[in-house]
Amino acid sequence: MDARTDTRLVPLCVDLDGTLVAADTLWEGVAVVLFRNPLMLFALVVWALRGKAHLKHEVAARSGRTGGDWPYRPEVMERLQRERASGRDIVLVTGAAERVALDVAAHAGIFTGVLHSSSTHNLTSHRKREELVARYGEAGFDYMGNSRDDVAVFDAARTAIVVAPDRAAETWRRRHGAERLETGTIGIKDTLKSIRIHQWAKNILIAVPMALDHDILQQEALINTILAFFAFSFLASAVYVINDISDLTNDRRHPKKRFRPLASGRMSVPTGLALAASLLIASGALTMTMPGNFILTLGIYLAITTAYTFFLKRKLLVDVFTLAGLYTIRIVAGATATGTELSFWLLAFSIFFFLSLALVKRYVELDEHGGEAGAQVPGRGYMQVDFEMVGQAGVSSAFASALVLALYIHSVEMQQMYSMPAALWPLCPMVLYMLLRIWMLARRGALHEDPVVFIMRDWRSIATMAAGGVLVMIGAVGIQ
C-alpha cells in the first residue's frame, strides 16, 4: 500500500510553541529566570550573543519548568489522541530545547518520536524542513504548525494543518486551502480581564481625602483626583499583568486562575509585556501636570508593589501588611494630589481595616487550597496549619479598625471639623458589620473574589457605605 494514500502510514509531525501549547516556551522560560533573579539579565544577553540555540538550552536548564506546566491546546490534544489511537505515528518536532521537548513528550504520552534543538542547532524553519525531508522524504509527512517559521515546513509536507495561525501562516493557509484547526483567540475581554479593570474600584480610595475635607466641589481638587485615579489605575493594571507573567506556573495549577488570559495561553508573554509597558506610559503621561508629592507617592507605590510581585508576596505575614500598606498609600496619594492634610487617625484606621481584608484574602486561599496541616499554598508563605490563626488575626484587625474609628470620631480635630460629630458614631458598628459579614461569608466558603472588589459589588456593603456617606454629610452640616 502506498504510504501517501494511507494516512496511518504517514507520520504526523507536530510543532510545540503556539501549536501544541498556547505559549512560547522560550519567552516564558526567560520570564521565569528573570523574575527569579533580575540580575540574570546580563547572563541572558551573553547567552543570546552565542546564538538562539544556546540561549534556549541555558534557559531550559534554569527555568525549572516541567511538561505539566504548559497550557496545552485541548483541540490539538484531542486530535492527536484520535490519530494515535488509529495507529498513526505522532512526532513532536520543535525548536525548543531538548529538556523542554522531552518533558512535554513524557507528559503528553502520545508521541512516538521527538526532534528538538540542541545547544548549537536551532531546529526551526528551513532547518526543520530539511530534517523532516531527510527523514521522511518530500511530502512524506503531515505537519501541524502555526507561525511564519512553519511556512517552509508546510511547503514540504503532504498535508498541512494550521493551528491558531499568525498572519504569515494564515496567508499561506488561504492560498493553499489548508485545514485550520480552530482554537480560542484573544479578544477585548481577555485584555480587560488581564488589566483587571474591575480592580480599579479600589482606587476610589484616592477620593477619600477630598471627600472628608469637603472639597468635592472644588474644581482643581476634583480634576486632580480624577487624574490621580486613572494614573493609579493604569499603573496598578500594569503591575497586575507583570504579576500574572511572574506567576504563570502557580496560576496554571490553580483551579480558577488557570483560566486567566496569560495562564491559559490566550495572551502571550510578549503581548502581556507590551500591554504592561503601554499602561506604564499612560500612567506616567497623566502625572505630568500633577504635584511632585503625588508623583513621589506613585513612585513609592510602584516600588512597593514591584517588590511585592517579585518577593514579598511569598513572605509570611509581610505580604498582608504590604497589601494593607498599598491600600493606605492610595489614600495618601489622594491627599498629595489635592494638597489635603492627612489625619493620623485616618491612616491608622485604614491600616487595620485593609489588614483585615488582606487577611481574609489569604484565609480564602488557604480554605480553597485545603490539604494536610503541613501543606503549603503554592507561591505563598502560608501552610494549612495557619488557617485558624489567619482568621483570628483578621477578625481582630476588624475590631481594631472600629476602635480606631471611634477614637478618631472622638478626637479634637473631628470636633472642630464637624458641627455634629455625634452623628458619626453609627459608623463604628457599620464598619464592623461590613467586615464581620465578609469574614462570615469567607468562613462559609461563599467568598470567591477579592474582598475589596466584593465590597464594591455587594449591594449590602454599598448600602452600608451610602448610609455612612449620609451620616458624614449630616455631621458636616454647618462646618466651622
N, C-alpha and C positions, 0 to 999 in steps of 0.2 A: 504494500500500500504506500502511495506517495505521501511523505510526511507533510507536504504542503497542502494536501487536501484533507488531512485528518488533524483537526485541531489538537487532539490529545497527544500527538507526536511532535507538536511544535511547542517548545518551551515558552512560557510567558515570563518575560523579564520585567521587573518592576523597579521603578525609581523609588528612592526613600523620601528625601526632603520635598515637601509640598505635594507628594503623591500618596505614598503610604501613610505618612504622618502629616498633619496640618501644621508643620513647623519647619524651620531651618535649623538643623542640629548644630551647625557651626555658630550661628548667631546666638542661639540660646546657651551654648557652651561658653562662649565669650562672656555673655551676661553673667553667668554663674561665677566664672572665675573673677570677674571684676567686682561684683557685689560682695564676694567673699573677701577680696583683698584688692582695693583700688590701685595699690602700688604695682599690681601685676600688669598695668597698662604698658609699662616700659618693656616688660618681657614679651607682651603680645606684639609690640612693634618690632622687636628683634626677630621673633618667630615669623612674622609676616614678611619681613625682608628676605627671609630664607626660602620663601615660596609658600603658596597656599596649602600645598600638601603637608608641609612641615607644620604650619600653623594648626591645621586640623588635627594632626597627630598629637601635638603638645596639649591642645585644649581638651581633647578627648581624655587624655591621661590624667587631667587635673579637675575636670568638671564633676566627676563622681556620678554622672547620670547612668541609669540602668535602662534596660529595654522597656520596663514598665512605666517610665517617666514621660513618655511621649504621647501626644494626642492622636491616636490612630483614627483614620477616617473610617467610620463604620461601613459606609457604602463600598469602599475599596476592600476592606477585610471580608465582607460578605461575599463579594465577587471572587476573591482569591480562594476562599474556603470552598466555594462551589467548584471552581476549576480544579482545585487539588483533589476534591472528593471524586472527580471524574477520572482521576489517574494522571492528570497533567503535571509536568514538572513546572514548579514556580521558582524563579531565580531572582534573588534580591541583587540588583545592580546599582550601586550607589557611589557617589563621590565622597561620601562620609568616611571617616577614619575607620580602621579595622575594628577597633574596640566597640565603636558605636554600632557598626553593621552587624557584628557577631552577637552583640547583646540584643539587638532588635530581632534578629533571626531566631534566637533562642526563645525570646518572649512570644513571638508570633506563632512559632511551631508549625509553620506551613511551608517553609522554604526548603527546596531540595538542593539549593546551591547559593553561594554568596560571593559576589565580586565587589571589591571595595578599593578605596585609595590606600596607598602606602605612605610612608613618611617622605617619599621622594617622587611619587607618581600620583597625580590628581586625576582620578578616573571620572572625567566629565566630558560632555560634548563630543568632539571628534575622537578623543581617546577612548571614550566609552563605546562609540560606534565601531572603531577599529577592533576593540577587544571582542565585541559580540560577533562581528563578522568573521573574525579569525576562528572563533569557537563554533559558530552555528552556520556560517555562510550568509551570503546576501539573501535577504527575505527568508531566512531560516529560523526566525524567531518573531514573536509578537512582543510589543513593547508598550508599557504603560508609564506615561510621564506627564509633566505639567508645565515646563518652562522653556525659555529660549534655548537653554543648554540642551534640551531634549530634541530639538528640531532635527539636528543632524542624525540622531538615532532613529527618529520617526521615518526618515527617508530610506533607511536601510532595512527597516522592519517589514515583515509580511503584512502585519496589521498593527495599526496604532490605536491606542485607547488613551484619550486625553482627559486628564483629571484636573479640575479647578485651574484652568489654563491662565497664564499671563497673556499679554497682548500678542506676543510673537507666536506662542503656541496656539492661540485661538485663531490667528490669521492662517496658520498652516492647516489647522483642522478644517476650517471652512473651505479652503482651496481644494483640499483633498477629500472632503466629505467623510472625515474620520469620525468614529464614535466618540461622544463626550459623556463621561460618567458624571452625573450631576452630584454636586456636593453643596453644602451650605456656604454662602458668601457673606462677606462683611457688608453691613449696611449702616445707615444713620443711627439705628437703635443700638448697634454694637458700640458705636463711637460714644453715644450719650451714656451708655452703660459703663464704658471704660472710664470716662471722666467723672462718673458718679454725680451727675447733675442734681440728683435728689439730695446729695450731701451738702449742697450749697445752702440748704436751710440752716445749717449750723452757723453760717456766717451772719445770720440775723443778729447774733450776739454783738456784732460791731455797732449796732444801733442802740444798744442798751445805755451807754453813757449819755448820748444825745437825748434819749427819752427821759432819763432820770434827771437830767439837768434842765429839762423843759425847753430845749432848743429845737424841737422838732419842726417848728415853722420858720426857723431861721435859715434863709436860703443857702448861704455858704456852708453852714454845718450840714444841711441836708445833701447838698451836692457832693461834698467831701465824703460823707457817709456812704453814699451810693457808689462812688468811685472806689472807696476802700472795700466795699462789699465785693465788687467784681474783681478787684485786684487779688483779694484773698481767695476768692472762688477759683479763679484761673490758676493761681499758684497751688492751691490745695489739689485741684484736679490733676495738675502735672505730677504732683507727688504721688497721687493715687495710682497713676499709670506706671510710674517708676517702681512703686511698691509692688504692683502686680507682676512686673517683669522680674523683680528680685525674688518673688515668692512663687514662681511658676510651679516648682516641684511640689511644694506643700499644697498649693491650691488645687493641683490635679488629683491629689489624694483626698481632698475634702469633698463631702457629699454634695455640697451646694456651690462652693467656689469654683469647682471644676468646669462649670458652665460659663464662667466669665469669658469675654472675648479673647483675651490673651491666653488664658489657661486652656481653652478649648481649641486654640489654634485659628479661630476665625480672624483674629488680628495678629499679624506677625510682629516680632520684636522690632525690626526696623521701622515699621509703621507706628508702633507704640512710642518709640523714641522720638520720631518726627512729631507725633502728636504732643508729647510732653514738651518738646522744645518750643513748639508753636504757642502753647499755653503759657510757658515761662516768658516768652517775648511779649505776649499780650498783657500779662500781669505787669511786667516792667514798664510797658508803654503807658499804662494807666497811672503809674506813680509819678510821672514826670512833673505834674503840677501839684503834687501832694507835699505836705510839710515834711521836713527832714526827719523828725522824730517818728513819723509814720513809716517812712522808708526803712529806718533803722529797726523798727518793730517787725516789719515784714521780713527783713533780713534775718532777724533773730528767729522768727517763726520757721523760715526756710532751713536755717542751720539745725534747729532742734528736730524738726520733722524729718530732715535728711538723716540725722543721727538715729532717730527712731527707726527709720526704714532699714538702715544698714546694720544696726547694732542693738539699740535699746529695747526694741520690741521683743527681744529674746531674753531679756533680763527680768528675773523675778521681782515683782513689785515696782521696780524702776519704770517699767512700761506703763503702769496705770497712773503713776504720779506724773509721768511725762504727758500722757493724754490729758489729764486734768489741767496741767500747765498750758497745753496747747489751746484748750478751750478758753482758758482765762486770758491768754495772750490776745485772743480775738477782742475781748472787752478792752484790753489795754490799747489795742490798735484803734478801736473806735474812739477812744479818748484822745489819742495823739492826732487822729485825723481831724478832730473838731476843736482841739485845744481845751477839752474839758478836764477839770481836775478830778482825779480818781480818789475814791474813798477806800481807806484800808479795809473797812468792813465789807464793802462790795467785793473786793478781791478775796478776802478770807471766805466769804460765803460761796463765791464761785469755785474756789479750790475744793471745798468739801462737797459741794453739790455735784461737780463734774467728776470728782474722785469716786463718788457713789455710782455714777453712770458708767465710768470706766471699769469699775469692779464688776458691775452686773454684766458687762460685755464679756469679760473673762469667765464669769460664772456660767454664762450660756455656752461658751466654747467648751468648758470642762464638762458640762452636762451633755452636750451633743457628742463629745468625743467618747465618753464612757470609758470602759476598760477597768483593769485592776488598779489597786491603790498606787502602785509604783509606776503606772503608765504615764508617760509624758505627752502633753499635747504637742504635735509637730510644729516646730517654729516658735514655740513659746517656752517660758521658763517654769511652767507650772506642771505639777503632777496631779493625778486624780485624787490623791490624798489631801490636796489643798482645797478641795471643793467647798467644804463647810467653812473653812477659815476665810475664804474669799467672800462668801456670803455674809458672814458675821461682820467683817470689816466694811463691806458695802452698806449694810443696814446702819452700822454705827456712824458712818460718814453722812448718811441721810439725816440722822438725828442731830449730828454736829452742825450741818448746814442750817437746820431750822433754829438751833440755838444761837448761832452767829447772826442770823437774820433778826432774831428777837433783840439781841444786843445792839444791832445796827439801828433798829427802829427806835430803841430807847436812847440812842446816842444824842449828844448835844447838837451835832450838825443836822440830824434829821429834825430835831425840834425847831431848829432855826429855818430849815428849808420848807417844811410843811406846816400849814396852819392847823391841820387836823391829823397829826401823826397817829392818833389812836385808831384812825380808820385803816391803818396798815397792819394792825395786829392779826387780822384773819389770814394774812399772807403766810404766817408760820404753819398753821395746820394745813393750808392749801399745798405748800411745798412738800410737807410730809405725805399728804395724800398722793401726790404725783409720784414721788419716789417709792413709797412703800407699795403702791399699786404695781409699779414696774417690777419690783422685787418679787411680789407675789406671782405675777404672770411668769416671770423667769423660773420661779420655783415650780410652777405647774407645767413648765415646758411649752408655754404659749407665747414666748417672746422669740421671734425669729429674725430680728433685724437690729441694726444699730439703735441703741436706746434713745439717742438724741433725735434720730430720724423718726423713731416711733412716736416720740412726744410731739413732733411737728405734724404727724399724720393722725394721731389718735384723737377722736372728737372730744373725749372726756378731758384729755390733757389740754387741748385747745380751749375748751370751755373754761377750764380752771385758770389758764393764763389770761384769757379775756376778762374773766371776773377780777383777776389780780390787777389787770390794767385799769379797770374801772375804779378799784379801790385806790390805786395810786393817783388817779385823776381827782377823786373825791378828797384825798388827803392833801392834794396840791392846791385846792381852791383857795384863792386869796394868798398866794405865795408872797412871802415877805421879801 
